[in-house]
Amino acid sequence: MWGGSPPPQPLTRSSFMPAIRPAAAWSYDLARPNAGAAHPSILVRTVHGLEQLTATDLIRNGHRIAEVSKRQLVVESRNDSMLTDPPRTADDLFVLIASAPDPGRSKFGLSSLAAALDHADLSAIPPGLLRRMRPHPPHAFSVSASFTGKRNFSRYDLEDAVGDVLARRFGAAHHSRRFGVAPPPETIDWRVTADGTTLRLGLRPFDAPLHRRAWRRKTVAGSIHPPVAAAMAELAQLRPGLRVLDPCCGAGTLLIEAAHVRPDCTYVGGDHDDEAVRIATVNALEHPDIGWRVGDAGALPEATSSVDRIISNPPWGAQVPAPRGLAPLLDEWRRGAPRRRPPDRPGR
Ligand SMILES: C[S@@+](CC[C@H](N)C(=O)[O-])C[C@H]1O[C@@H](n2cnc3c(N)ncnc32)[C@H](O)[C@@H]1O
């Protein structure tokens, strides 16, 4: 229950801080350019709305943003952090291998694209990834495509057009996504995006998309997308020593993502469903200092002014029922929230 629980101990940085992807270090070796070569250009994909936040994070880490468009950033990486510590608000990232003119709306454009890719310079492929495209026996690779605007072809047509060229050029087997069969493990993933002007071809240096977090062993109904949770933690402007509460924690995504970047806050998560609290506890194995409680978010034991931040993804009554409606919960939290002290006026 909320009441009577021992106050959580302040967090110390866990000695086990897994990278965003467990294979990040391995991937870095694969994607490392030749000694002396420039760092690669990177295609970063995000949820729509997180482009600017992700760009800000990358700039803070010393990278240059060449282009921002809907759900996508083109980044000139300037150091290794892009691969060793990729942005948590990104959905995925790819080493940019080639660009071509957008094939346009008509299906005929796909034949011209194939012809252009047949002769495109693909030498930007880092040697480690190239070895994976040319193993013996030939390995499978897959292609995922997305485009903006109306087209007279499907994403599968685009994927297969690009996949056929890559299969020819590398002697590898293209696993088409057209039939809904998941690619076998170990499949190397290519990404194609077409924004109306430019078609970009990238290769994922990791073994899985960035949004698929290694810590996430289980989810609950309504579990939030981890990059969105990371963005919420970022927007909460957490500082060392703050006390942070999620009274509707579900599988724990928000606090776990927050604790990855700000391990020096004190975190408490609660949910009225004891199974959700069990799942959050298991998901947070690498963060044993987060306190998890079973309790009703509408009856917090003490004024919520005892915490500095509430970060939450409360039930909104669609996928997750909100029996008493969302409004009473938010009112309760607001009533307890500390009043903001007006800034001191100069001269007082
Ligand atoms: C949208 S889900 C939260 C998902 C969570 N952010 C995650 O990533 O897994 C809302 C959660 O609120 C919980 N919940 C609903 N009513 C509640 C209440 N009155 N008190 C506490 N938790 C409640 C549900 O059990 C559910 O786990």
The ligand as an SDF file (V2000), in Angstrom:
LIG
                    3D

 27 29  0  0  0  0  0  0  0  0999 V2000
   -1.8650    3.6500  -19.5960 C   0  0  0  0  0  0  0  0  0  0  0  0
   -1.4330    2.5070  -18.3750 S   0  0  0  0  0  0  0  0  0  0  0  0
    0.1880    2.9820  -17.9000 C   0  0  0  0  0  0  0  0  0  0  0  0
    1.2080    2.2740  -18.7430 C   0  0  0  0  0  0  0  0  0  0  0  0
    2.6100    2.5280  -18.2960 C   0  0  0  0  0  0  0  0  0  0  0  0
    3.0450    3.8890  -18.5150 N   0  0  0  0  0  0  0  0  0  0  0  0
    3.5320    1.5480  -19.0250 C   0  0  0  0  0  0  0  0  0  0  0  0
    4.3590    1.9840  -19.8330 O   0  0  0  0  0  0  0  0  0  0  0  0
    3.3530    0.3380  -18.8760 O   0  0  0  0  0  0  0  0  0  0  0  0
   -2.3730    3.0890  -16.9860 C   0  0  0  0  0  0  0  0  0  0  0  0
   -2.1390    2.2790  -15.7340 C   0  0  0  0  0  0  0  0  0  0  0  0
   -2.8940    2.8990  -14.6980 O   0  0  0  0  0  0  0  0  0  0  0  0
   -3.3500    1.9000  -13.8240 C   0  0  0  0  0  0  0  0  0  0  0  0
   -4.4770    2.4450  -13.0710 N   0  0  0  0  0  0  0  0  0  0  0  0
   -5.7660    2.6580  -13.4780 C   0  0  0  0  0  0  0  0  0  0  0  0
   -6.4900    3.2290  -12.4940 N   0  0  0  0  0  0  0  0  0  0  0  0
   -5.6470    3.3780  -11.4440 C   0  0  0  0  0  0  0  0  0  0  0  0
   -5.8050    3.8990  -10.1410 C   0  0  0  0  0  0  0  0  0  0  0  0
   -6.9750    4.3810   -9.7080 N   0  0  0  0  0  0  0  0  0  0  0  0
   -4.7350    3.8860   -9.3210 N   0  0  0  0  0  0  0  0  0  0  0  0
   -3.5410    3.4020   -9.7320 C   0  0  0  0  0  0  0  0  0  0  0  0
   -3.3300    2.8730  -10.9570 N   0  0  0  0  0  0  0  0  0  0  0  0
   -4.3730    2.8780  -11.8020 C   0  0  0  0  0  0  0  0  0  0  0  0
   -3.6750    0.7310  -14.7280 C   0  0  0  0  0  0  0  0  0  0  0  0
   -3.6410   -0.4900  -13.9980 O   0  0  0  0  0  0  0  0  0  0  0  0
   -2.5750    0.8300  -15.7970 C   0  0  0  0  0  0  0  0  0  0  0  0
   -1.4950    0.0090  -15.4730 O   0  0  0  0  0  0  0  0  0  0  0  0
  1  2  1  0
  2  3  1  0
  2 10  1  0
  3  4  1  0
  4  5  1  0
  5  6  1  0
  5  7  1  0
  7  8  2  0
  7  9  1  0
 10 11  1  0
 11 12  1  0
 11 26  1  0
 12 13  1  0
 13 14  1  0
 13 24  1  0
 14 15  1  0
 14 23  1  0
 15 16  2  0
 16 17  1  0
 17 18  1  0
 17 23  2  0
 18 19  1  0
 18 20  2  0
 20 21  1  0
 21 22  2  0
 22 23  1  0
 24 25  1  0
 24 26  1  0
 26 27  1  0
M  CHG  2   2   1   9  -1
M  END
$$$$
